[in-house]
């Protein structure tokens, strides 16, 4: 059975950094798009970042220049390095993977939650002011 497990969440002061990792079992992440989404308290879940088969990366405007997504094919993991964290980044962060995809993806495809068929359980990130 396919599983995605997130790790690395926690409490951090504003301006600090955290690294989230998504580990996959039963599925090879390099064959598909892997994305990070987040759900702030009382709000809808939103797209954060994604990486496609070619290694192309995609980011929400709110995190560009602060967050970096990367993939380790040997470990079958995708990580999200978050820097210059702000209280507005407080949310539950979810990792998600699509079915096997074409080599290149589109902006609209990677940002749509309906593109993803497997989700992790989420990890809490809290940024204090």
C-alpha angles and dihedrals in degrees: 000000000000116000135178118195123189124205139170103064123135147117119312136168121249111277092029132115139239134181120215121197129199115201120195131204126185092018135069109232094200090069095061147025116283118197141184120219131176138204116206117206111287094000139100122269112265139193117261110168143332142191124208133206093273091053092254113152132215130192140187111245090243093064103033111128092015105060128052125193121202140168131221106202094188092055094035091230137129120207135198115207109200121194135172088027118197131198086253088066090066107122146109106277120213131195117213137179132203128219114271107302144191117280093260126039133200129242092244093049096052094045096051115094090208090066090069123078101178127054136182124229094254136244126235120240117187121184117194123208 
